Amino acid sequence: MTSDEAYLKYILECLEKIEAYSRGGKEEFINNSMVQDAILRRLQTLAESTQRLSRDLKGGVAEVDWRNISGFRNILVHNYLGGIDLDVVWNVIENYLPDLKNQIQTLLLKFK
């Protein structure tokens, strides 16, 4: 297994866990600090893993905004003292992660 494949599998695992953790909806996410912690940690490690993918792999997938994912990771890591807007995080969960999951699944098919 290549390192790209290992990171892609981990990213997919993170996406699936975020889906599971967020099944209770936005209200549960906003009001449950354990759910927040679980999701934010997975988002952080997911984004960190995208930074470790090879340039060749990322360069072949223009549909994914790798730079914004990296920037989002920096926000999660450095703004933890009240600077994380949970509404923005929920927007990412609902509107960006499903497409990212599809892209990651497509990329993984290249390793079969």
Contacts in CASP RR format, 6 or more apart in sequence:
PFRMAT RR
TARGET T0000
AUTHOR 0000-0000-0000
METHOD contacts of the structure
MODEL  1
MTSDEAYLKYILECLEKIEAYSRGGKEEFINNSMVQDAILRRLQTLAEST
QRLSRDLKGGVAEVDWRNISGFRNILVHNYLGGIDLDVVWNVIENYLPDL
KNQIQTLLLKFK
1 111 0 8 1.000
2 111 0 8 1.000
3 52 0 8 1.000
3 54 0 8 1.000
4 53 0 8 1.000
4 54 0 8 1.000
4 57 0 8 1.000
4 111 0 8 1.000
5 108 0 8 1.000
5 111 0 8 1.000
7 49 0 8 1.000
7 50 0 8 1.000
7 52 0 8 1.000
7 53 0 8 1.000
8 53 0 8 1.000
8 104 0 8 1.000
8 107 0 8 1.000
8 108 0 8 1.000
8 111 0 8 1.000
9 108 0 8 1.000
10 45 0 8 1.000
10 46 0 8 1.000
10 49 0 8 1.000
11 46 0 8 1.000
11 49 0 8 1.000
11 50 0 8 1.000
11 104 0 8 1.000
12 101 0 8 1.000
12 104 0 8 1.000
12 105 0 8 1.000
12 108 0 8 1.000
14 42 0 8 1.000
14 43 0 8 1.000
14 45 0 8 1.000
14 46 0 8 1.000
14 49 0 8 1.000
15 46 0 8 1.000
15 97 0 8 1.000
15 100 0 8 1.000
15 101 0 8 1.000
15 104 0 8 1.000
16 101 0 8 1.000
17 38 0 8 1.000
17 42 0 8 1.000
18 39 0 8 1.000
18 42 0 8 1.000
18 43 0 8 1.000
18 46 0 8 1.000
18 93 0 8 1.000
18 97 0 8 1.000
19 97 0 8 1.000
19 101 0 8 1.000
21 35 0 8 1.000
21 38 0 8 1.000
21 39 0 8 1.000
21 42 0 8 1.000
22 29 0 8 1.000
22 35 0 8 1.000
22 39 0 8 1.000
22 93 0 8 1.000
24 35 0 8 1.000
26 90 0 8 1.000
28 35 0 8 1.000
29 35 0 8 1.000
29 36 0 8 1.000
29 39 0 8 1.000
29 86 0 8 1.000
29 89 0 8 1.000
29 90 0 8 1.000
29 93 0 8 1.000
30 36 0 8 1.000
30 86 0 8 1.000
30 90 0 8 1.000
36 86 0 8 1.000
39 89 0 8 1.000
39 93 0 8 1.000
40 76 0 8 1.000
40 84 0 8 1.000
40 89 0 8 1.000
43 72 0 8 1.000
43 73 0 8 1.000
43 76 0 8 1.000
43 89 0 8 1.000
43 92 0 8 1.000
44 73 0 8 1.000
44 76 0 8 1.000
44 77 0 8 1.000
46 69 0 8 1.000
47 69 0 8 1.000
47 70 0 8 1.000
47 71 0 8 1.000
47 72 0 8 1.000
47 73 0 8 1.000
47 76 0 8 1.000
48 73 0 8 1.000
50 58 0 8 1.000
50 66 0 8 1.000
50 69 0 8 1.000
50 70 0 8 1.000
50 73 0 8 1.000
51 70 0 8 1.000
51 73 0 8 1.000
53 66 0 8 1.000
57 107 0 8 1.000
58 64 0 8 1.000
58 66 0 8 1.000
61 103 0 8 1.000
61 107 0 8 1.000
63 99 0 8 1.000
63 103 0 8 1.000
64 100 0 8 1.000
64 103 0 8 1.000
69 100 0 8 1.000
72 92 0 8 1.000
75 84 0 8 1.000
76 84 0 8 1.000
END
